[in-house]
Amino acid sequence: MKDKNDELSSRVAFSYPNFQKFMVARFLTTIASEMQSVAVGWQIYETTHRPLDLGLAGLAQFLPGMCLFLVAGHAADRFPRPKILQICYACFALCSALLLAYTLFGFRSTFLIYAVLLLNGTVRAFNAPASQSIIPNLVAKEHFPNAIAWSSSILQTATIAGPMVGGLLYGITGRPVPVYASSCVAYIVASGLLNSVRIAHVERARETVVGNYVVLEGLRYIWKNKLILGAMSLDLFAVLLGGAVALLPVYAREILGVGAIGLGILRSAPGVGAVLMGLALAHRPLQRRAGPAMFICVAAFGLFTIVFGVSHNVTLSVLSLLCAGAADTVSVIVRHTIIQLSTPDDMRGRVSAVNMVFIGASNEVGQFESGLTAQWLGTVPAVLLGGIGTILITGLWTVLFPQIRELDRLVPEDVRK
């Protein structure tokens, strides 16, 4: 009977039609974003041949989110989340169209690309908290960890397909035009899908205060909840130091010599590992010792980053990225489940907005840090130092946040029953 129930629970998230529609839309936008990211990175590096410029691309997309996350989170708690996402997807399509026009008109200044990336980052600032906080409104609470596991697998599938398709299109045609055009179409279709997503009415606590206090309440809540604070900050520093994604164009062109198509494969490798791990956790969820599992996997992420950094063999490089993606997925599922199930619905937008700043800092600022370090010390030393830093941060966080170290079950017993 237990095996039958586990099999049922592994599929239960997809019994919700609105969850299905939302995930199709997110799949399309993720694959479009990944395709576009490969094209932008290769186009910039092909123009300037400077690792620092790859880091600036990440910084351009992070800065708007850093400036707007409080407003964006408050908007996700006040306005219909499907409508926010629908508008954001349409604006993403506009950014792709602008990159397409930039290429077709033959502009060479990377400042114009950075301007579009700033706009793209502004849209992402509003998209991220609405996207994260809507899932608890689409499935029953007891099925939320399962939904997160499936969501992670589906999105990581897009991170596999996106870079591979983007790199293939760029490599075959020698131009990013088909990549940007395809991304634009995918965003438009996703925006249309969101028009049919409906969420159940949620009774939210009436705000008794106005102004900055309401907007800042997400920060106050996270600071008081050490479990959430520890999970968010661990991901922030670990990925900030250990991310090597920004330097993949350098590895593809100069170290491994695999070109634009090879870059797509390298970008897809973490997604392959993430999908395999996500599917495994969707069918066999973490039952016990979720906190220690998170620490172990974050440390493993740093270790596989080091292996990738020293590798000059394509097969070993792909395998190390694949394993890093698998390890990171465990951390993602544990962290997202902690954040969403520990936060009241009327604050999920604001808390998710803060979480997205942490994620943005770890990803985009991490790209800038990697590009800057590579410019100063060289590409390989930059990746090695990042991987070592991730392992050291993990060890420190096991001491600073015993709440995570002692975390056993992700879903409390009263919700599971």
C-alpha positions in Angstrom: 0.0 0.0 0.0 2.9 2.4 0.8 4.4 1.8 -2.7 1.0 2.5 -4.3 0.6 5.7 -2.4 4.1 6.8 -3.2 3.4 6.2 -6.9 0.2 8.2 -6.7 1.9 11.1 -4.9 4.6 11.2 -7.5 2.0 12.2 -10.1 -0.6 14.1 -8.1 0.6 17.6 -8.9 -0.4 17.1 -12.5 -4.0 16.4 -11.6 -4.3 20.2 -11.3 -5.1 21.7 -14.7 -3.9 25.2 -13.8 -0.6 23.8 -12.6 -0.2 22.1 -16.0 -0.9 25.3 -17.9 1.5 27.3 -15.7 4.3 24.7 -16.1 3.9 24.7 -19.9 4.2 28.5 -19.9 7.3 28.4 -17.6 8.9 25.7 -19.7 8.5 27.9 -22.8 9.9 31.0 -21.1 12.8 29.1 -19.6 13.8 27.5 -22.8 13.6 30.9 -24.5 15.7 32.5 -21.8 18.3 29.8 -22.0 18.5 30.0 -25.8 18.9 33.8 -25.6 21.5 33.6 -22.8 23.8 31.4 -25.0 23.4 33.7 -28.0 24.0 36.9 -25.9 27.1 35.4 -24.2 28.6 34.1 -27.5 27.8 37.4 -29.3 29.4 39.5 -26.6 32.5 37.4 -26.3 32.9 37.1 -30.1 32.8 40.9 -30.2 35.1 41.9 -27.3 37.1 38.7 -26.3 37.1 39.9 -22.7 35.8 37.7 -19.8 34.9 40.9 -17.9 32.2 41.7 -20.5 30.5 38.4 -19.8 30.4 39.3 -16.1 28.9 42.7 -17.0 26.1 41.0 -18.8 25.1 39.2 -15.6 25.4 42.4 -13.6 23.2 44.3 -16.0 20.4 41.8 -15.3 20.9 41.8 -11.6 20.9 45.5 -10.8 17.2 46.2 -11.7 16.1 43.3 -9.4 18.2 44.7 -6.6 16.6 48.1 -6.9 13.0 46.9 -7.5 12.6 43.7 -5.4 10.6 45.4 -2.6 8.1 47.0 -5.0 7.9 43.8 -7.1 7.3 41.6 -4.1 4.6 44.0 -2.8 2.9 43.9 -6.3 2.9 40.1 -6.2 0.9 40.2 -3.0 -1.5 42.9 -4.1 -2.3 42.1 -7.7 -3.4 38.9 -9.5 -0.3 36.8 -10.0 -1.3 35.3 -13.4 -1.9 38.8 -14.8 1.5 39.9 -13.6 3.2 36.9 -15.3 1.2 37.4 -18.5 2.5 41.0 -18.8 6.0 40.0 -17.9 6.1 37.3 -20.6 4.9 39.9 -23.2 7.7 42.2 -22.1 10.3 39.4 -22.3 9.1 39.0 -25.9 9.8 42.7 -26.5 13.4 42.3 -25.2 14.0 39.4 -27.6 12.6 41.5 -30.4 15.0 44.4 -29.5 18.0 42.0 -29.6 16.8 40.7 -32.9 16.6 44.3 -34.3 20.1 45.0 -32.8 21.6 42.1 -34.8 19.6 42.7 -38.0 20.7 46.4 -38.2 24.3 45.4 -37.7 25.1 47.3 -34.5 28.4 46.5 -32.9 28.3 48.4 -29.6 27.8 46.1 -26.6 26.3 48.9 -24.6 23.1 48.5 -26.6 23.0 44.8 -25.6 23.5 45.8 -22.0 20.7 48.3 -22.3 18.3 45.5 -23.4 19.6 43.3 -20.6 18.8 46.0 -18.1 15.3 46.1 -19.4 15.2 42.3 -19.3 16.3 42.4 -15.7 13.6 44.9 -14.8 11.0 42.5 -16.2 12.6 39.6 -14.3 12.3 41.6 -11.1 8.5 41.5 -11.3 8.3 38.0 -12.9 10.3 36.2 -10.3 8.3 36.8 -7.1 4.9 36.2 -8.8 6.2 33.1 -10.5 7.5 31.6 -7.2 4.6 32.5 -5.0 1.9 31.3 -7.4 2.6 27.6 -7.1 1.1 27.2 -3.6 -2.2 28.6 -5.1 -2.2 26.0 -7.8 -1.9 22.7 -5.8 -3.0 21.5 -2.4 -0.5 22.2 0.4 0.3 18.6 1.1 1.3 18.2 -2.6 3.5 21.2 -2.7 6.9 19.4 -2.3 5.9 17.1 -5.1 4.9 20.1 -7.3 8.3 21.7 -6.6 10.1 18.5 -7.6 8.2 18.3 -10.9 8.6 22.0 -11.4 12.4 21.7 -11.0 12.5 18.7 -13.4 10.5 20.5 -16.1 12.4 23.7 -15.8 15.7 21.9 -15.9 14.6 20.1 -19.0 14.2 23.5 -20.5 17.7 24.4 -19.3 18.9 21.4 -21.2 17.0 22.0 -24.4 17.5 25.8 -24.5 21.3 26.0 -24.6 21.5 23.0 -26.9 19.0 24.5 -29.4 20.4 28.0 -29.0 24.0 26.8 -29.5 23.0 24.6 -32.5 21.1 27.4 -34.2 23.9 29.9 -33.6 26.6 27.4 -34.7 24.8 26.3 -37.9 23.8 29.8 -39.0 26.7 31.7 -37.5 24.3 34.4 -36.3 22.0 34.8 -33.3 19.0 35.9 -35.5 17.1 32.6 -35.4 17.7 32.3 -31.6 16.3 35.7 -30.8 13.3 35.2 -33.2 12.5 31.8 -31.7 12.7 33.2 -28.1 10.3 36.0 -29.0 7.7 33.5 -30.3 8.0 31.3 -27.3 7.5 34.2 -24.9 4.3 35.3 -26.8 2.8 31.8 -26.7 3.6 31.6 -23.0 1.9 34.9 -22.4 -1.2 33.6 -24.1 -1.3 30.5 -22.0 -1.3 32.5 -18.8 -4.6 34.1 -19.8 -6.4 30.8 -19.0 -4.8 30.1 -15.6 -7.1 30.7 -12.7 -6.3 30.5 -9.0 -8.6 29.9 -6.1 -9.5 33.0 -4.1 -7.2 33.3 -1.1 -8.2 35.1 2.0 -5.3 37.3 3.0 -4.8 39.2 6.1 -5.9 42.9 5.9 -2.9 45.2 6.0 -3.1 47.4 9.1 -0.1 49.5 8.2 0.9 51.2 5.0 4.0 52.6 3.4 7.5 51.3 3.9 6.6 49.0 6.7 4.3 46.8 4.5 6.9 46.7 1.7 9.7 45.8 4.2 7.7 43.2 6.0 9.3 40.4 3.9 12.7 41.4 5.1 11.6 41.5 8.7 10.0 38.1 8.4 13.1 36.5 6.9 15.4 38.0 9.5 13.2 36.6 12.3 13.0 33.1 10.7 16.5 31.7 10.9 15.6 28.6 9.0 14.6 30.6 5.9 17.5 33.1 6.4 20.0 30.3 6.5 18.7 28.5 3.5 18.6 31.6 1.4 22.0 32.9 2.4 23.6 29.5 1.9 22.5 29.4 -1.7 23.6 33.1 -2.1 27.2 32.6 -1.1 27.6 29.1 -2.4 26.5 29.9 -6.0 28.0 33.4 -5.9 31.4 31.8 -5.4 30.9 28.5 -7.1 29.1 29.4 -10.3 31.2 28.9 -13.5 28.4 29.5 -16.0 29.6 33.0 -17.0 33.0 31.6 -18.1 31.7 28.7 -20.2 32.2 30.7 -23.4 35.9 31.0 -22.5 36.1 27.3 -21.8 34.3 26.5 -25.0 36.4 28.7 -27.2 39.9 28.7 -25.7 40.3 25.7 -23.2 38.1 22.9 -24.6 37.9 24.2 -28.2 34.3 23.1 -28.9 32.8 26.2 -30.4 29.3 27.6 -30.1 27.7 24.1 -30.4 29.9 22.8 -27.7 29.0 25.8 -25.6 25.4 24.8 -25.8 26.2 21.3 -24.6 28.2 22.6 -21.7 25.4 25.0 -20.7 23.0 22.0 -20.9 25.0 19.6 -18.8 23.9 21.0 -15.4 20.4 20.8 -16.5 20.7 17.1 -17.4 21.9 16.3 -13.9 19.2 18.5 -12.4 16.4 16.7 -14.4 17.7 13.3 -13.4 17.8 14.3 -9.7 14.5 16.1 -9.9 12.7 13.1 -11.4 14.3 10.9 -8.7 13.1 13.2 -6.0 9.6 13.5 -7.6 9.2 9.7 -7.3 11.1 9.2 -4.1 10.9 12.5 -2.1 13.2 13.3 0.7 11.6 11.6 3.7 14.1 12.4 6.5 17.3 14.5 7.2 16.5 17.1 4.6 18.8 19.7 6.2 22.0 17.5 6.3 21.2 16.4 2.7 21.1 20.1 1.7 24.5 20.8 3.2 26.1 17.7 1.7 24.8 18.5 -1.8 26.0 22.2 -1.6 29.5 21.0 -0.7 29.3 18.5 -3.6 28.4 21.3 -5.9 31.6 23.1 -4.9 33.7 19.9 -5.4 32.4 19.3 -8.9 33.0 22.9 -9.8 36.7 22.4 -8.9 36.8 19.3 -11.0 35.4 21.2 -14.0 37.8 24.1 -13.4 40.9 21.9 -13.8 39.6 19.7 -16.6 40.8 19.9 -20.1 38.9 16.9 -21.2 35.4 17.5 -22.7 33.9 14.3 -21.3 35.1 15.0 -17.8 34.0 18.6 -18.0 30.5 17.6 -19.1 30.2 15.0 -16.4 31.4 17.4 -13.7 28.8 20.0 -14.7 26.1 17.3 -14.8 26.9 16.2 -11.3 27.0 19.8 -10.1 23.5 20.3 -11.5 22.2 17.2 -9.8 23.7 18.3 -6.4 22.3 21.8 -6.8 18.8 20.5 -7.4 18.5 18.9 -4.0 19.4 22.3 -2.5 16.8 24.0 -4.7 14.0 21.7 -3.7 14.7 21.9 0.0 15.1 25.6 0.0 12.0 26.4 -2.0 9.9 24.0 0.1 11.1 25.6 3.3 10.4 29.1 2.1 7.0 28.5 0.6 5.5 26.3 3.3 6.9 28.5 6.1 5.5 31.7 4.7 1.8 32.9 4.9 0.2 33.4 1.5 -0.3 37.2 2.0 3.5 37.5 2.4 4.8 35.0 -0.2 5.3 37.6 -2.8 7.5 39.8 -0.6 9.4 36.9 0.8 9.8 35.4 -2.7 11.1 38.8 -4.0 13.8 38.8 -1.3 14.6 35.2 -2.2 14.9 36.2 -5.9 17.4 38.9 -5.0 19.4 36.3 -3.2 19.2 34.0 -6.3 19.9 36.9 -8.6 22.9 37.9 -6.5 24.2 34.4 -6.6 23.7 34.0 -10.3 24.2 37.4 -12.0 26.5 38.9 -9.5 28.3 35.6 -9.4 28.8 35.9 -13.1 30.2 39.4 -12.6 32.5 38.1 -9.8 33.6 35.2 -12.1 34.3 37.5 -15.0 36.2 40.0 -12.9 38.3 37.3 -11.1 39.0 35.7 -14.5 40.1 39.0 -15.9 42.5 39.5 -12.9 43.8 36.0 -12.2 42.8 33.9 -15.2 39.9 31.7 -16.0 41.0 28.4 -14.3 42.1 30.0 -11.0 38.8 31.9 -10.9 36.7 28.7 -11.1 39.0 26.9 -8.6 38.8 29.6 -6.0 35.0 29.7 -6.4 34.6 26.0 -5.8 36.9 26.1 -2.7 34.9 29.1 -1.4 31.6 27.2 -1.8 32.9 24.3 0.3 34.2 26.6 3.0 30.9 28.5 3.2 29.0 25.2 3.6 31.1 24.2 6.5 30.7 27.6 8.2 26.9 27.6 7.7 26.6 24.2 9.4 27.8 26.0 12.5 25.9 29.3 12.1 22.6 27.8 11.3 21.9 24.7 13.4 18.2 25.0 12.4 19.1 23.7 9.0 21.4 21.1 10.3 18.6 19.7 12.5 15.9 19.9 9.9 14.4 16.4 9.4 11.1 16.4 7.5 10.2 19.1 4.8 6.5 18.7 5.3 5.2 18.9 8.9 3.2 15.9 10.2 0.0 18.0 10.6 0.1 18.8 6.8 1.0 15.3 5.7 -2.0 13.7 7.5 
